[in-house]
Amino acid sequence: MSDRSTRAATRASRRARVNLWDPLTIGIDIGGTKILAGVVDSSGSVVELRRRPTLGHDIVGVENTIVELVHELQQLYDVAAVGIGAAGFVDASRSTVMFSPHLAWRDEPLRARVSDRLTIPVVVDNDANTTALGESRFGAGVGHRFVLCVTLGTGIGGAIVLDGRVYRGANGMAGEFGHMQVVPDGHRCPCGNRGCWEQYASGNALEREARELIVARSPVAHRLAEICDGDPARLSGPQVTDAAREGDPLSIELLADVGRWLGTGLAGLVAAFDPSCVIVGGGVSDAGDLLLEPTRDSMVRHLVGRGYRAEPPVLLARLGPQAGFIGAADMARSAARRSRRADRRRARQLERQQLRQQLREQRGEGWFRRPAP
């Protein structure tokens, strides 16, 4: 066996020894309207689940809710750490939420504020990253080393997991796929730019197109107009999906349009990152094959090298709305292991210091000292 193989085997053995400790951890997913918190074991199974409303403009209120949930779950279970998935930009140190579109966080030191009120390690990451890690480790991505995950909700979130690790980029902001420009001078996006991908392949895009047809009194929109009683503002994406399942031709067409745009963007991401699979999650993915079939067709149609390269499967996410806090709990488990190793190192250092001190004291009492001349 070569030296390199020996070193690799040694590292694997050390990891295996570390992984013998598989504590329960808490994962928290903070969305625009709700906070989900769960106790999760090392297999990704949810042992206990809690849900609270999000107090979006009350920073202290959100922090209080997080701490209350942790204390509540700690009374029931012996947990080793807390992982928080936050909707927003999280810095590379995974401690500060620099900006959140739905919450009042601006350069918010979330990890420090929560850690000051708890006695166990806390980690913070972007909610798309925690979702991708959850699906990669315990969901649709199991068995795949290179996973590309996109979530379709009001916009598009995303992340890349490489060999079990989330790729975060230099500043922690990798994965903002929804703001790739796909149509120059296209629809205005709330981010301030025009033509962002999420303006064509998201829940907002689905609702916008359906509402515009109702406003135009298009005869093909009669079923959707009935669903919302003629008030376009009352029409939601899930209602369009339900109508598509019931066979409404327009709703099927609208989902197919979203799927084609989704596939076009995915073709670019696959060309850039060459993943072994693509996972699609988020609320819009509830449409299943009504969305994914046109997505797959469009991705293959626009993929560079098609016919001469492996085409990654486009898979439906399995963990649903729990993926975010399951992934956050798994990140917390890694943090707990690091903290435990650090505690052991400190304990060994302290033991060595105490031993050296004892030896010095013994010398001072005459031990090892040469007789005076």
GIQUICOR-V876737 format. One record per pair of residues at least 4 apart in sequence whose ideal C-beta (glycine too) atoms are under 6 Angstrom apart, sorted by the first residue. I is the first residue (numbers start at 0). J is the second residue. Records with the same first field share a line. If there is no record, write none. Layout:
# GIQUICOR-V876737
I->J, J
This chain:
# GIQUICOR-V876737
0->4, 5
17->336
21->41
22->79, 335
23->38, 40, 76, 78
24->78, 79, 80, 328, 331, 332
25->38, 69, 72, 78, 81
26->37, 39, 82, 324, 325, 327, 328
27->36, 65, 83, 324
28->35, 84, 126, 323, 324
29->34, 85
30->86
31->101
32->53
33->53
34->51, 53, 64
35->50, 324
36->49, 68
37->45, 48, 324
38->46, 47, 72, 76
39->45, 325, 328
40->44, 46
43->137, 325
49->68
51->64
54->60, 61
55->102
56->103
58->103
62->112
65->113
66->116
69->81, 117
73->78
79->335
80->119, 120, 331, 334, 335
81->121, 331
82->122, 327, 328, 330, 331
83->123, 327
84->126, 129, 323, 327
85->96, 126
86->99, 101, 126
87->96, 98, 99, 104
88->97, 98, 172
89->93, 96, 123, 124, 125, 171
90->95, 97, 171
91->170, 171
93->122, 123, 124
94->110
95->108
96->104, 107, 109
97->106
99->104
108->112
109->123
110->114, 121, 123
113->121
114->121
120->334, 335, 338
122->330, 331, 334
124->128, 129
126->323
127->150, 156, 157, 158, 174
128->158, 165
129->323, 326, 327
130->150, 322, 323, 326
131->135, 148, 158, 160
132->136, 165, 326, 329
133->137, 318, 322, 325, 326
134->138, 139, 140, 148, 278, 316, 318, 322
135->140, 146, 160
136->329
138->317, 318
139->278, 314, 316, 317
140->146, 278
143->275, 276
144->162, 275
145->161, 274, 275
146->160, 274, 276
147->159, 268, 272, 274, 277
148->158, 278
149->155, 157, 279
150->156, 280, 281
151->155, 201, 281, 283, 284
152->202, 281, 282
153->202, 203
154->177, 197, 201
155->176, 177, 196, 197, 201
157->174, 176
158->165, 174
159->166, 272
160->165
161->166
166->173
167->171, 173
168->172, 173
177->196, 197
178->190, 195
179->196
180->194
181->196
182->194
183->194
184->193
185->193, 194
186->198
187->193
188->192, 195, 198
196->200, 264
197->201
198->204
199->204, 260
200->257, 260, 261
202->236, 282, 283
204->257
205->236, 239, 253, 257
206->210, 236
208->253
209->223, 234, 239, 253
210->231, 234
212->217, 220
213->220, 223, 224, 231
214->231
219->249
220->224, 249
222->242, 247
224->229
226->238
227->233, 234
234->238
239->250
240->285, 286
242->247, 250
243->250, 251, 254, 289
254->286, 289, 290
255->293
258->290, 293, 294
259->293, 297
261->294
262->294, 297, 298
263->297, 301
265->269, 277, 298
266->298, 301, 302
268->272
270->303
274->311
275->311
276->311, 312, 314
277->311, 313
278->314, 316
279->284
280->284, 316
286->290
288->292
291->313
293->297
294->313
295->313
298->302
299->305, 310
304->308
318->322, 325
321->325
361->366
362->366, 367
